[in-house]
Amino acid sequence: MLKKISAVGVSCVTALVLMLSAFAAPSAISAATLEEMTSMAIECIISHEGSYGSVNPNDCGAVSVGKLQWHASRALNVMKRACQIAPAFAEETLGTALYSEIMSGANWNYRTFTAAEAKAASALLSSECGIAAQDAQAAEDVQGYIVTGQNKGLTDAGALVLYADIYNFGSGIAARIAKRAASYAGSYAAVTLDDMYKAALNDNYSSGSAFVTRTKMVYSYLCGLDMGGTENTQATTTTTTPAIQFTEDGAGTYTVTASSLNMRSGPGTGYSIVTKIPNGTVVTVTETGNGWAKLSYGSYSGYCSMDYIVPCTDSEASETTTAETTTATTTTTTTTAAETTVQTTAAPAETSVTSEETTTTETETSETTETTVQTTEETTETTEATETTTVDTTTESSVTSTTAVRTDVIVNSAYASIYGDVNCDGAVTVADAVLLHKYLVGAVTLNVEQIANSDCSYDSVLSTKDVTVIMQHLVGHYTALPIL
């Protein structure tokens, strides 16, 4: 759990004074306190996030506000904190409607602002109460980022400050980069600022120019405080240009035999992992060379070792195509009678394909359904009521089996705020597991932040495994999310 500090917060001026005093001499660097590291990290973050009055009315589907650009329901929390400091002023500034919405604790997962609302919010956030609220929230949040790094085993002050800045960009990215830095250094405890910087530039997310620019700026700033610098700014990203000669000789469809196959950005284990491909997945290989395959999987493309894929037989390829068609049909199925009839006609074939991917209970349901359908086909006279029951059962079984894993979405870890916090209310509870399950069965939709927060198993795929991980976290089996 993230630790909280009780102080109301420090202003930018106070933060700068703390930062300078902490590094007046090299000996102070190694002895930097948690509060001092927090202040430095805040300065780094606000330099490329925003100002006190910054408001982005529609930031990927929800509003972002303030100097740390708190997003969606986190923006609501900051606004509410400002309102609680000066209620009368806040209501006058925001207007009764917006003020009441904020104080009632409405869900802002999809809340965007009109131009008038953005102007009023900016005025509140720029005021004395708005500044105080943001300083306090920033201190709590960023200190939490650093504590998360400490809990992983990071000890170097420079590494922790850079980790905190990356965490603000995306908690999943920070976890991945810290793990890579630890592989360079030998352990989390041995990671230095230079290790974190090198790991950041060698991460697959470093292709984003904004991330690269931000990381270089923070690194240079910390080097100026004598917190590192052996790498200076010469660290380069791993090349993604294959040195291997690839040909189309081995092109075709293949089945993954590994329990979880790494797709990499280049043909070698030194390249970053783009995503993980589940066992049994059929992938399309376009080129091969020196034991590596260039292939595509969903919206991803990259390279995989050919030691863990085998050529598909014609029947396997046919079954896979049928299964993919079934999934697409089921996902977009509405409740119209015509579409239900079409789905029922294909039910026996679909059930036989998808039942293997479900749990024992789902398999039993699928088998029962298949028997019912077959019996219906063999019976010359069937009542309308019986047909309706068969259709409903078949549809439910098909939806359950095909939505246990959502392969139709892209999980972008950059948008993650708190892993497990699917409803983005600032805490991980049973409600989050319930909401994720509803999403998996197609009952609700999630925004990009909610989807990123849902990937608790950190495999870039949303499935019932993530629901299980949340529940295991709640009973204490996992102390932190995501599991790596």
Secondary structure as a PSIPRED ss2 file (coil, helix, strand):
# PSIPRED VFORMAT (PSIPRED V4.0)

   1 M C   1.000  0.000  0.000
   2 L C   1.000  0.000  0.000
   3 K C   1.000  0.000  0.000
   4 K C   1.000  0.000  0.000
   5 I C   1.000  0.000  0.000
   6 S C   1.000  0.000  0.000
   7 A C   1.000  0.000  0.000
   8 V C   1.000  0.000  0.000
   9 G C   1.000  0.000  0.000
  10 V C   1.000  0.000  0.000
  11 S C   1.000  0.000  0.000
  12 C H   0.000  1.000  0.000
  13 V H   0.000  1.000  0.000
  14 T H   0.000  1.000  0.000
  15 A H   0.000  1.000  0.000
  16 L H   0.000  1.000  0.000
  17 V H   0.000  1.000  0.000
  18 L H   0.000  1.000  0.000
  19 M H   0.000  1.000  0.000
  20 L H   0.000  1.000  0.000
  21 S H   0.000  1.000  0.000
  22 A H   0.000  1.000  0.000
  23 F C   1.000  0.000  0.000
  24 A C   1.000  0.000  0.000
  25 A C   1.000  0.000  0.000
  26 P H   0.000  1.000  0.000
  27 S H   0.000  1.000  0.000
  28 A H   0.000  1.000  0.000
  29 I C   1.000  0.000  0.000
  30 S C   1.000  0.000  0.000
  31 A C   1.000  0.000  0.000
  32 A C   1.000  0.000  0.000
  33 T C   1.000  0.000  0.000
  34 L H   0.000  1.000  0.000
  35 E H   0.000  1.000  0.000
  36 E H   0.000  1.000  0.000
  37 M H   0.000  1.000  0.000
  38 T H   0.000  1.000  0.000
  39 S H   0.000  1.000  0.000
  40 M H   0.000  1.000  0.000
  41 A H   0.000  1.000  0.000
  42 I H   0.000  1.000  0.000
  43 E H   0.000  1.000  0.000
  44 C H   0.000  1.000  0.000
  45 I H   0.000  1.000  0.000
  46 I H   0.000  1.000  0.000
  47 S H   0.000  1.000  0.000
  48 H H   0.000  1.000  0.000
  49 E H   0.000  1.000  0.000
  50 G C   1.000  0.000  0.000
  51 S C   1.000  0.000  0.000
  52 Y C   1.000  0.000  0.000
  53 G C   1.000  0.000  0.000
  54 S C   1.000  0.000  0.000
  55 V E   0.000  0.000  1.000
  56 N E   0.000  0.000  1.000
  57 P E   0.000  0.000  1.000
  58 N E   0.000  0.000  1.000
  59 D E   0.000  0.000  1.000
  60 C C   1.000  0.000  0.000
  61 G C   1.000  0.000  0.000
  62 A E   0.000  0.000  1.000
  63 V E   0.000  0.000  1.000
  64 S E   0.000  0.000  1.000
  65 V E   0.000  0.000  1.000
  66 G C   1.000  0.000  0.000
  67 K C   1.000  0.000  0.000
  68 L C   1.000  0.000  0.000
  69 Q C   1.000  0.000  0.000
  70 W E   0.000  0.000  1.000
  71 H E   0.000  0.000  1.000
  72 A C   1.000  0.000  0.000
  73 S H   0.000  1.000  0.000
  74 R H   0.000  1.000  0.000
  75 A H   0.000  1.000  0.000
  76 L H   0.000  1.000  0.000
  77 N H   0.000  1.000  0.000
  78 V H   0.000  1.000  0.000
  79 M H   0.000  1.000  0.000
  80 K H   0.000  1.000  0.000
  81 R H   0.000  1.000  0.000
  82 A H   0.000  1.000  0.000
  83 C H   0.000  1.000  0.000
  84 Q H   0.000  1.000  0.000
  85 I H   0.000  1.000  0.000
  86 A C   1.000  0.000  0.000
  87 P H   0.000  1.000  0.000
  88 A H   0.000  1.000  0.000
  89 F H   0.000  1.000  0.000
  90 A H   0.000  1.000  0.000
  91 E H   0.000  1.000  0.000
  92 E H   0.000  1.000  0.000
  93 T H   0.000  1.000  0.000
  94 L H   0.000  1.000  0.000
  95 G C   1.000  0.000  0.000
  96 T H   0.000  1.000  0.000
  97 A H   0.000  1.000  0.000
  98 L H   0.000  1.000  0.000
  99 Y H   0.000  1.000  0.000
 100 S H   0.000  1.000  0.000
 101 E H   0.000  1.000  0.000
 102 I H   0.000  1.000  0.000
 103 M H   0.000  1.000  0.000
 104 S C   1.000  0.000  0.000
 105 G C   1.000  0.000  0.000
 106 A C   1.000  0.000  0.000
 107 N C   1.000  0.000  0.000
 108 W C   1.000  0.000  0.000
 109 N C   1.000  0.000  0.000
 110 Y C   1.000  0.000  0.000
 111 R C   1.000  0.000  0.000
 112 T C   1.000  0.000  0.000
 113 F C   1.000  0.000  0.000
 114 T C   1.000  0.000  0.000
 115 A H   0.000  1.000  0.000
 116 A H   0.000  1.000  0.000
 117 E H   0.000  1.000  0.000
 118 A H   0.000  1.000  0.000
 119 K H   0.000  1.000  0.000
 120 A H   0.000  1.000  0.000
 121 A H   0.000  1.000  0.000
 122 S H   0.000  1.000  0.000
 123 A H   0.000  1.000  0.000
 124 L H   0.000  1.000  0.000
 125 L H   0.000  1.000  0.000
 126 S H   0.000  1.000  0.000
 127 S C   1.000  0.000  0.000
 128 E H   0.000  1.000  0.000
 129 C H   0.000  1.000  0.000
 130 G H   0.000  1.000  0.000
 131 I H   0.000  1.000  0.000
 132 A H   0.000  1.000  0.000
 133 A H   0.000  1.000  0.000
 134 Q H   0.000  1.000  0.000
 135 D H   0.000  1.000  0.000
 136 A H   0.000  1.000  0.000
 137 Q H   0.000  1.000  0.000
 138 A H   0.000  1.000  0.000
 139 A H   0.000  1.000  0.000
 140 E H   0.000  1.000  0.000
 141 D H   0.000  1.000  0.000
 142 V H   0.000  1.000  0.000
 143 Q H   0.000  1.000  0.000
 144 G H   0.000  1.000  0.000
 145 Y H   0.000  1.000  0.000
 146 I H   0.000  1.000  0.000
 147 V H   0.000  1.000  0.000
 148 T H   0.000  1.000  0.000
 149 G H   0.000  1.000  0.000
 150 Q H   0.000  1.000  0.000
 151 N H   0.000  1.000  0.000
 152 K H   0.000  1.000  0.000
 153 G C   1.000  0.000  0.000
 154 L C   1.000  0.000  0.000
 155 T C   1.000  0.000  0.000
 156 D C   1.000  0.000  0.000
 157 A H   0.000  1.000  0.000
 158 G H   0.000  1.000  0.000
 159 A H   0.000  1.000  0.000
 160 L H   0.000  1.000  0.000
 161 V H   0.000  1.000  0.000
 162 L H   0.000  1.000  0.000
 163 Y H   0.000  1.000  0.000
 164 A H   0.000  1.000  0.000
 165 D H   0.000  1.000  0.000
 166 I H   0.000  1.000  0.000
 167 Y H   0.000  1.000  0.000
 168 N H   0.000  1.000  0.000
 169 F H   0.000  1.000  0.000
 170 G C   1.000  0.000  0.000
 171 S H   0.000  1.000  0.000
 172 G H   0.000  1.000  0.000
 173 I H   0.000  1.000  0.000
 174 A H   0.000  1.000  0.000
 175 A H   0.000  1.000  0.000
 176 R H   0.000  1.000  0.000
 177 I H   0.000  1.000  0.000
 178 A H   0.000  1.000  0.000
 179 K H   0.000  1.000  0.000
 180 R H   0.000  1.000  0.000
 181 A H   0.000  1.000  0.000
 182 A H   0.000  1.000  0.000
 183 S H   0.000  1.000  0.000
 184 Y H   0.000  1.000  0.000
 185 A H   0.000  1.000  0.000
 186 G C   1.000  0.000  0.000
 187 S C   1.000  0.000  0.000
 188 Y C   1.000  0.000  0.000
 189 A C   1.000  0.000  0.000
 190 A C   1.000  0.000  0.000
 191 V C   1.000  0.000  0.000
 192 T C   1.000  0.000  0.000
 193 L H   0.000  1.000  0.000
 194 D H   0.000  1.000  0.000
 195 D H   0.000  1.000  0.000
 196 M H   0.000  1.000  0.000
 197 Y H   0.000  1.000  0.000
 198 K H   0.000  1.000  0.000
 199 A H   0.000  1.000  0.000
 200 A H   0.000  1.000  0.000
 201 L H   0.000  1.000  0.000
 202 N C   1.000  0.000  0.000
 203 D C   1.000  0.000  0.000
 204 N H   0.000  1.000  0.000
 205 Y H   0.000  1.000  0.000
 206 S H   0.000  1.000  0.000
 207 S H   0.000  1.000  0.000
 208 G C   1.000  0.000  0.000
 209 S H   0.000  1.000  0.000
 210 A H   0.000  1.000  0.000
 211 F H   0.000  1.000  0.000
 212 V H   0.000  1.000  0.000
 213 T H   0.000  1.000  0.000
 214 R H   0.000  1.000  0.000
 215 T H   0.000  1.000  0.000
 216 K H   0.000  1.000  0.000
 217 M H   0.000  1.000  0.000
 218 V H   0.000  1.000  0.000
 219 Y H   0.000  1.000  0.000
 220 S H   0.000  1.000  0.000
 221 Y H   0.000  1.000  0.000
 222 L H   0.000  1.000  0.000
 223 C H   0.000  1.000  0.000
 224 G C   1.000  0.000  0.000
 225 L C   1.000  0.000  0.000
 226 D C   1.000  0.000  0.000
 227 M C   1.000  0.000  0.000
 228 G C   1.000  0.000  0.000
 229 G C   1.000  0.000  0.000
 230 T C   1.000  0.000  0.000
 231 E C   1.000  0.000  0.000
 232 N C   1.000  0.000  0.000
 233 T C   1.000  0.000  0.000
 234 Q C   1.000  0.000  0.000
 235 A C   1.000  0.000  0.000
 236 T C   1.000  0.000  0.000
 237 T C   1.000  0.000  0.000
 238 T C   1.000  0.000  0.000
 239 T C   1.000  0.000  0.000
 240 T C   1.000  0.000  0.000
 241 T C   1.000  0.000  0.000
 242 P C   1.000  0.000  0.000
 243 A C   1.000  0.000  0.000
 244 I C   1.000  0.000  0.000
 245 Q C   1.000  0.000  0.000
 246 F C   1.000  0.000  0.000
 247 T E   0.000  0.000  1.000
 248 E C   1.000  0.000  0.000
 249 D C   1.000  0.000  0.000
 250 G C   1.000  0.000  0.000
 251 A C   1.000  0.000  0.000
 252 G E   0.000  0.000  1.000
 253 T E   0.000  0.000  1.000
 254 Y E   0.000  0.000  1.000
 255 T E   0.000  0.000  1.000
 256 V E   0.000  0.000  1.000
 257 T C   1.000  0.000  0.000
 258 A C   1.000  0.000  0.000
 259 S C   1.000  0.000  0.000
 260 S E   0.000  0.000  1.000
 261 L E   0.000  0.000  1.000
 262 N E   0.000  0.000  1.000
 263 M E   0.000  0.000  1.000
 264 R E   0.000  0.000  1.000
 265 S C   1.000  0.000  0.000
 266 G C   1.000  0.000  0.000
 267 P C   1.000  0.000  0.000
 268 G C   1.000  0.000  0.000
 269 T C   1.000  0.000  0.000
 270 G C   1.000  0.000  0.000
 271 Y C   1.000  0.000  0.000
 272 S C   1.000  0.000  0.000
 273 I E   0.000  0.000  1.000
 274 V E   0.000  0.000  1.000
 275 T E   0.000  0.000  1.000
 276 K E   0.000  0.000  1.000
 277 I E   0.000  0.000  1.000
 278 P E   0.000  0.000  1.000
 279 N C   1.000  0.000  0.000
 280 G C   1.000  0.000  0.000
 281 T C   1.000  0.000  0.000
 282 V E   0.000  0.000  1.000
 283 V E   0.000  0.000  1.000
 284 T E   0.000  0.000  1.000
 285 V E   0.000  0.000  1.000
 286 T E   0.000  0.000  1.000
 287 E E   0.000  0.000  1.000
 288 T E   0.000  0.000  1.000
 289 G E   0.000  0.000  1.000
 290 N C   1.000  0.000  0.000
 291 G C   1.000  0.000  0.000
 292 W E   0.000  0.000  1.000
 293 A E   0.000  0.000  1.000
 294 K E   0.000  0.000  1.000
 295 L E   0.000  0.000  1.000
 296 S E   0.000  0.000  1.000
 297 Y E   0.000  0.000  1.000
 298 G C   1.000  0.000  0.000
 299 S C   1.000  0.000  0.000
 300 Y E   0.000  0.000  1.000
 301 S E   0.000  0.000  1.000
 302 G E   0.000  0.000  1.000
 303 Y E   0.000  0.000  1.000
 304 C E   0.000  0.000  1.000
 305 S E   0.000  0.000  1.000
 306 M H   0.000  1.000  0.000
 307 D H   0.000  1.000  0.000
 308 Y H   0.000  1.000  0.000
 309 I E   0.000  0.000  1.000
 310 V E   0.000  0.000  1.000
 311 P E   0.000  0.000  1.000
 312 C C   1.000  0.000  0.000
 313 T C   1.000  0.000  0.000
 314 D H   0.000  1.000  0.000
 315 S H   0.000  1.000  0.000
 316 E H   0.000  1.000  0.000
 317 A H   0.000  1.000  0.000
 318 S H   0.000  1.000  0.000
 319 E H   0.000  1.000  0.000
 320 T H   0.000  1.000  0.000
 321 T H   0.000  1.000  0.000
 322 T H   0.000  1.000  0.000
 323 A H   0.000  1.000  0.000
 324 E H   0.000  1.000  0.000
 325 T H   0.000  1.000  0.000
 326 T H   0.000  1.000  0.000
 327 T H   0.000  1.000  0.000
 328 A H   0.000  1.000  0.000
 329 T H   0.000  1.000  0.000
 330 T H   0.000  1.000  0.000
 331 T H   0.000  1.000  0.000
 332 T H   0.000  1.000  0.000
 333 T C   1.000  0.000  0.000
 334 T C   1.000  0.000  0.000
 335 T C   1.000  0.000  0.000
 336 T C   1.000  0.000  0.000
 337 A H   0.000  1.000  0.000
 338 A H   0.000  1.000  0.000
 339 E H   0.000  1.000  0.000
 340 T H   0.000  1.000  0.000
 341 T H   0.000  1.000  0.000
 342 V H   0.000  1.000  0.000
 343 Q H   0.000  1.000  0.000
 344 T H   0.000  1.000  0.000
 345 T H   0.000  1.000  0.000
 346 A C   1.000  0.000  0.000
 347 A H   0.000  1.000  0.000
 348 P H   0.000  1.000  0.000
 349 A H   0.000  1.000  0.000
 350 E H   0.000  1.000  0.000
 351 T H   0.000  1.000  0.000
 352 S H   0.000  1.000  0.000
 353 V H   0.000  1.000  0.000
 354 T H   0.000  1.000  0.000
 355 S H   0.000  1.000  0.000
 356 E H   0.000  1.000  0.000
 357 E H   0.000  1.000  0.000
 358 T C   1.000  0.000  0.000
 359 T C   1.000  0.000  0.000
 360 T H   0.000  1.000  0.000
 361 T H   0.000  1.000  0.000
 362 E H   0.000  1.000  0.000
 363 T H   0.000  1.000  0.000
 364 E H   0.000  1.000  0.000
 365 T H   0.000  1.000  0.000
 366 S H   0.000  1.000  0.000
 367 E H   0.000  1.000  0.000
 368 T H   0.000  1.000  0.000
 369 T H   0.000  1.000  0.000
 370 E H   0.000  1.000  0.000
 371 T H   0.000  1.000  0.000
 372 T H   0.000  1.000  0.000
 373 V H   0.000  1.000  0.000
 374 Q H   0.000  1.000  0.000
 375 T H   0.000  1.000  0.000
 376 T H   0.000  1.000  0.000
 377 E H   0.000  1.000  0.000
 378 E H   0.000  1.000  0.000
 379 T C   1.000  0.000  0.000
 380 T C   1.000  0.000  0.000
 381 E C   1.000  0.000  0.000
 382 T C   1.000  0.000  0.000
 383 T C   1.000  0.000  0.000
 384 E H   0.000  1.000  0.000
 385 A H   0.000  1.000  0.000
 386 T H   0.000  1.000  0.000
 387 E H   0.000  1.000  0.000
 388 T H   0.000  1.000  0.000
 389 T H   0.000  1.000  0.000
 390 T H   0.000  1.000  0.000
 391 V H   0.000  1.000  0.000
 392 D H   0.000  1.000  0.000
 393 T H   0.000  1.000  0.000
 394 T H   0.000  1.000  0.000
 395 T H   0.000  1.000  0.000
 396 E H   0.000  1.000  0.000
 397 S H   0.000  1.000  0.000
 398 S H   0.000  1.000  0.000
 399 V H   0.000  1.000  0.000
 400 T H   0.000  1.000  0.000
 401 S H   0.000  1.000  0.000
 402 T H   0.000  1.000  0.000
 403 T C   1.000  0.000  0.000
 404 A C   1.000  0.000  0.000
 405 V E   0.000  0.000  1.000
 406 R E   0.000  0.000  1.000
 407 T C   1.000  0.000  0.000
 408 D C   1.000  0.000  0.000
 409 V C   1.000  0.000  0.000
 410 I C   1.000  0.000  0.000
 411 V C   1.000  0.000  0.000
 412 N C   1.000  0.000  0.000
 413 S H   0.000  1.000  0.000
 414 A H   0.000  1.000  0.000
 415 Y H   0.000  1.000  0.000
 416 A C   1.000  0.000  0.000
 417 S C   1.000  0.000  0.000
 418 I C   1.000  0.000  0.000
 419 Y C   1.000  0.000  0.000
 420 G C   1.000  0.000  0.000
 421 D C   1.000  0.000  0.000
 422 V C   1.000  0.000  0.000
 423 N C   1.000  0.000  0.000
 424 C C   1.000  0.000  0.000
 425 D C   1.000  0.000  0.000
 426 G C   1.000  0.000  0.000
 427 A C   1.000  0.000  0.000
 428 V C   1.000  0.000  0.000
 429 T C   1.000  0.000  0.000
 430 V H   0.000  1.000  0.000
 431 A H   0.000  1.000  0.000
 432 D H   0.000  1.000  0.000
 433 A H   0.000  1.000  0.000
 434 V H   0.000  1.000  0.000
 435 L H   0.000  1.000  0.000
 436 L H   0.000  1.000  0.000
 437 H H   0.000  1.000  0.000
 438 K H   0.000  1.000  0.000
 439 Y H   0.000  1.000  0.000
 440 L H   0.000  1.000  0.000
 441 V C   1.000  0.000  0.000
 442 G C   1.000  0.000  0.000
 443 A C   1.000  0.000  0.000
 444 V C   1.000  0.000  0.000
 445 T C   1.000  0.000  0.000
 446 L C   1.000  0.000  0.000
 447 N C   1.000  0.000  0.000
 448 V H   0.000  1.000  0.000
 449 E H   0.000  1.000  0.000
 450 Q H   0.000  1.000  0.000
 451 I H   0.000  1.000  0.000
 452 A H   0.000  1.000  0.000
 453 N H   0.000  1.000  0.000
 454 S H   0.000  1.000  0.000
 455 D C   1.000  0.000  0.000
 456 C C   1.000  0.000  0.000
 457 S C   1.000  0.000  0.000
 458 Y C   1.000  0.000  0.000
 459 D C   1.000  0.000  0.000
 460 S C   1.000  0.000  0.000
 461 V C   1.000  0.000  0.000
 462 L E   0.000  0.000  1.000
 463 S E   0.000  0.000  1.000
 464 T H   0.000  1.000  0.000
 465 K H   0.000  1.000  0.000
 466 D H   0.000  1.000  0.000
 467 V H   0.000  1.000  0.000
 468 T H   0.000  1.000  0.000
 469 V H   0.000  1.000  0.000
 470 I H   0.000  1.000  0.000
 471 M H   0.000  1.000  0.000
 472 Q H   0.000  1.000  0.000
 473 H H   0.000  1.000  0.000
 474 L H   0.000  1.000  0.000
 475 V C   1.000  0.000  0.000
 476 G C   1.000  0.000  0.000
 477 H C   1.000  0.000  0.000
 478 Y C   1.000  0.000  0.000
 479 T C   1.000  0.000  0.000
 480 A C   1.000  0.000  0.000
 481 L C   1.000  0.000  0.000
 482 P C   1.000  0.000  0.000
 483 I C   1.000  0.000  0.000
 484 L C   1.000  0.000  0.000
